[in-house]
Amino acid sequence: MEELIEKLKVQIIEQLNLEDMEPEDIDAEDPLFGNGMGLDSIDALELIVLLEKEYGIKIQNPKDGQKIFFSIKSMAEFITANQK
Amino acid sequence: MAGRIAVTGIGIISSIGNNVEENHNALIRQQTGIGKISILETVHKDDYVLGEIKLTHDQLIQMAAVDPEKAWTRTALLGIIAARQAFEDAAVTVGDLSATGLVSASTVGGMDRSELYYIDFLSEARHNKYIDSHHAGNSTEMIAEQLGISEYLTTVSTACSSSLNSIIHGARLLHHGIVKQVIVGGTDALSKFTVNGFNTLMILDPEHCRPFDESRRGLNLGEGAAYLVLEWEGEALKAGKPIHALLGGYANANDAFHQTASSSDGTGPFLAMSGALKKAGLQAVDIDYINVHGTGTENNDLTEGTAMKRLFADKVPFFSSTKAFTGHTLGAAGSVESVFSILSLKNNTIFPNINFKQKIEGLGLSPVTEVLSQKLTHVLTNSFGFGGNDSSVVFSKWEKQTSQPARAIATGMEASDEASGRESEVGSVSVFINGIGAVSPQNTLEPGYFPENIEAHEERYLQIQKPDFKKHITPAKLRRMSKIVRMGIVAAKTAMNEAQVHEPGAILTGTGMGCQADTEKFLNGLIDSRETLLSPSPFVQSTHNTIGAQIALLLANNNHNLTYVHRTFSFESALLDSLMLIRQNEAESILLGGIDEVTEESWTIKTRIGFYKKGAVKSLQLLHDEQTGSLAGEGAAFFVLSNEKTEKTYAEILGTKTFFRPENQNEVEKEIAGFLEENHLRVADLGLVMQGYNGDRVFDSIYENLEEKLFAKNNTAWFKHLCGEYDTASSFAMWIAAGALKSGLIPEPILRRNFDNFQNRPVLIYNQFRNVNHSLILLG
């Protein structure tokens, strides 16, 4: 899980073009949206692309993203549970 | 001149019919045009349904009866078919043409061909003819040529509100006496680019869309074109023309909430609808029916419904979305639904919102779901687009005016314009440049206006001196912005800081090619990945109004926000619109800008058709370079315009004019002389003439001839050795000219011929693109 979390941090920084951020700046339990990292609806769609591209997991309903992308930790848990 | 604007012609092609009658019949019979994909070649053939026009490219060429050898895009073909219907319906005569304009709208322009041939564009010659039909203004020019229009033409691109904005611009042209009649509307063909773009946003419904229904899941894309002919009621009656309807009022506002999502309180839509009512001199209760934007996305319908409740309270009029018939035709949607609104008015019929079953929870609004006969006097139509760009237009029933004009139709605000031609308005309100900002291949951001040291470039194309963007834009916002957006924002902020204006009454931008880097990124991704795993960000940012929208977002500015995208007319159209808005007292201050970027790919492609020089060019010796073509460049120049002269004032803008495909050099001279005369000036009165020499000898000869004859006794200058050639380079020239007029000095590096003392006399900027698009800007 720890390894996956670290990998996700790097992938998210790249996918969302968070130029000024380093993996260590992100707390795995911080909310990604709203008052946390301040991501928005387009970022959520970018994360859906990331899940499919890197982990082969397809999300059909963007609404499902709200829970999955709550934090990096919740993302990692979702990937672990759904990756084939 | 009569005081009411009449619609005297309408034309349309959509997935429910190839003309007005077929469209009307389908609406009455409740026959949708949305179905299985059979024309567009896409891997999503079985994933989605579309509102396709079931005619192939060749069939459309036949229907349009045009020369098949020309570089027709599907967008242009749909455009010419619909525009010609409107043109014929209004019985436009050859005699009228000298005072007829064309304002068209498109979002993706010639993308339907570009996405097929893009790989060839980069290396093979076989589809080269389509390279120059990609830009959004191309379809407008093809239509203009077919119809014989050259007096005024331009193209608007503000995503899905585009064609309502072309109606708005057209109305202003009439009010300002620029044209006597104007064809307005828009055209957009389906493309893989848009299907995949909306797919990345996950707002495409795989089933038939269900606008305003609780179960709605997204939109269905469609394609189409629709045009209206607008002219003064009095003129139309004099010519014995039947009148379809009156254009009552209109407004454009910006939601300033998010690049793609709309606000939960419906600010933008509310301002657009209420603004249109105000302009029409109507109260909310006067509206009998709304043809809503109603895309069927969760976000749009909720926001639009909320805004309707805000405006109409518990008396929301009859409303319906017709998008379940046609699909969302993007840049054409506003004019398609304007034609439907006019049909509703004429026939006292409301077309149904098909596929509706259940009200949206919490909203409690039910659209009309059956064909409904209802007396209609005033109809409102909405179109909302990316970048929070929201527009509304009111059409009113035309009835012969009796001695007592109906209160409801009297356009109070425009009463003073009624009898006026251009004469009475020019001179009544002056327009001043009170702040300037430029990001360019020179160090133009440094304090003190003109850089002390000129950068001598030796490259294949000129690129901007990159400012420290982080000083101007926060990292969170910066990360999604491509270069063109960044440089636009920095130039805009510089101009606003200088003028100390932070709430401009309108934000008007011009860009010939728009966000090229984002467009290329999405297009390449689409081709490489065979339409899978695409990122939404470049698609969202690829719309032409992104720069204006991002500025509105940063400023939280809800005002008028338009983007013009017609090659080297782009900046001039935005400038003309600024002059009209200020002179008609619709805005006191305006943020105006011209922006274009060069990319390696766009440079490569256009170099292959001879536009640009192939090798490195010594920029300062540009005119001695032996290679064919011009030197490509880029830049952003912004201005704060105001109706007040202050101590910061740089210059007054006296006027601008564009002209299209002049027959010969004599006509160029005649146009220039005529423009000066309109402004009560002679050539001898000019303190400086700045011309757009770009190193392309074929076309530079036009400037040379003028310099030898018409301007033989003027100070003359050039500027593209400093910024390179790009569609909105005249904005950089205006930046230089403004500074020259303020300082009283012509910067040495631009001077070609020093004939006499400058003495702050007027400056004329003349620019042309390959002898097609010619433009003039006059500062004093």
Interface residues (C-beta under 8 A of the other chain):
Chain A: Q15 L16 N17 L18 E19 D20 G38 D40 S41 I42 L45 E46 I48 V49 E52 K53 P62
Chain B: T200 L201 M202 H258 Q259 T260 A261 P475 A476 L478 R479 R480 L533 L534 S535 P536 S537 V540
